[in-house]
Amino acid sequence: MDRSSKRRRGRRKVEYIDVVPSSDLPPLVEGELRCLLFITVGEIVWGTTAPARPAPVSPAYIRLRWWGEASDGTFFRPQTTRDDRPTRTRAQFGIRSGPKQMAAYFHDMGSVTFDILASPKGLPIGRVQV
């Protein structure tokens, strides 16, 4: 038996919770649906540099707002199921432009920002740029 088959057998099944995307990509562009982009958010692992400081509130909300988007964004809420199986939240964004236009949009955007929130309407308690 090779190692790869051992790894496959030992994996825990991941449950996905689909969330409604706030817009298609690029935002405010209309046109034929050409393909899909899936964004998946897994668990949040809190870290701190100060040992006496408590970990932030959990579970938290993750907000994704695309460059040029006018709405409040797409909200993800990673959580753990009752039997401790990992749960990931994902959104399916429709792509409404061609590959060259999408590449130009991503280049102009520079990075995508995920805000970490304690509540959907609250102020960010953290931020991640990818």
Order of alpha helices (4+ residues) and beta strands (2+ residues): alpha-beta-beta-beta-beta-beta-alpha-beta-beta
